[in-house]
């Protein structure tokens, strides 16, 4: 009877060791994904900062462009180009906000927080 118990114990121990190894590997994978998500969030915040600066410059250029157009020192085509750059900068800011939200969601998901 002792031999029978031992023969069952050996595979059970091997299976336990395998499960522990799998759990450790999964834990390392999750940690890597969390680190990656944090880096993505940090990058998204940096991109948003750059987008804010670009928008501020585009707003100033649009203001100057309107004044220059009313003074007839630039063409309507030039003014349209300036306004296009303003709209592109606004879109860049919106995209960066989306990128930040997405990065937050990805980080929460990888941490196991599914309530957002």
N, C-alpha and C positions, 0 to 999 in steps of 0.2 A: 504493500500500500504506500510506503514511503517513497518508493521508486516512482510510482505513478504520480504522486503529488509533485515530486521534483521535476518530472518530465513536463508537467503542466506549468510549473513555476518558471522554468527557463524561457519558454516562448513568451510568457506574460511579461517577464522582465525585459526581454528584447523589445517587445511591443511598447512598453512603457518608455524605454530609452528612445525609441523612434519617435513617439509622440512628444516627448520633451524636446527633442532636437527640432522637430517640426514647429513646435510652439516658439522656441527661441529664434528660429529662422524667420517666422512670421513677425515676431516682435521687432527684429532688426529691420525687416522690410518696412513696417509701419513707421518706425523711427526715421528711416531714410526719407519716406514720403512726407512726413511732417516737416523735416528739415527743408526739403525741396519746396513745400508749400509756403513755409516762412520766407524763403528766399524769393519766391514768386510774389508774395505780398509786399515785401520790401521793394522789389523792382517796380511793382505797380504803383506804389506810393511815390517813388522817384519819378516815374513817367508822368504822374499827375502833377508833380511840382513843376516839371518842365512844361507841361501843357498849360499850366496856370501862367507861367512866364510868357509863353508864346501868345496866349490870349491877351495878356496885358499889352504886349507890344503891338499886336494886331489891332486892338482897340485904339491905341494911341495913333497908329498909322491911319486908321479909318477916320478918326477925328481930324487929323491933319489933312487927309485926302478930301474930306467934305469941304473944309475951309479952302483948300487949293482949288477945288472945282468951282466953288462959288466965286472965287477970284479969277477964274478962267485961266489958271496956270497949269492945269492938267486936263486931259481929255476925259470924256465920258467913259471911254474904254479903260483908261487908267483907273478911274474911280471904281469901275466894275471889278477890275483885278484886285484892287485893295479890299473891296467888300467880299470878294471871293475868299481872300486870305483870312478875313475875319470869320467868315462862316466855317472855313476849314479848321481854324483854331478852336472855335466853339465845339465843333464835332470832335476834335481831338480831346478836349476836356471831357466830353460826354463818354467817349470811348475809354478814357482813363478811369473814370468813375465806375464804369461797367467792369473793367479789368480788376479794380480793387474789390468790388463786391464779389466777383467770381472767385478771386483769390481767398477772400474771407470764407466763402462757402466751402471751397475745396479744403481749406485748413480745418474748418469745423468738422467736415465729413471725415477727414482722415483721423481726427481726434475722437471720432465716435459721437459727435454732437449733431443730431439730425433734427433739431427742433426749429431751426431758422426757416 
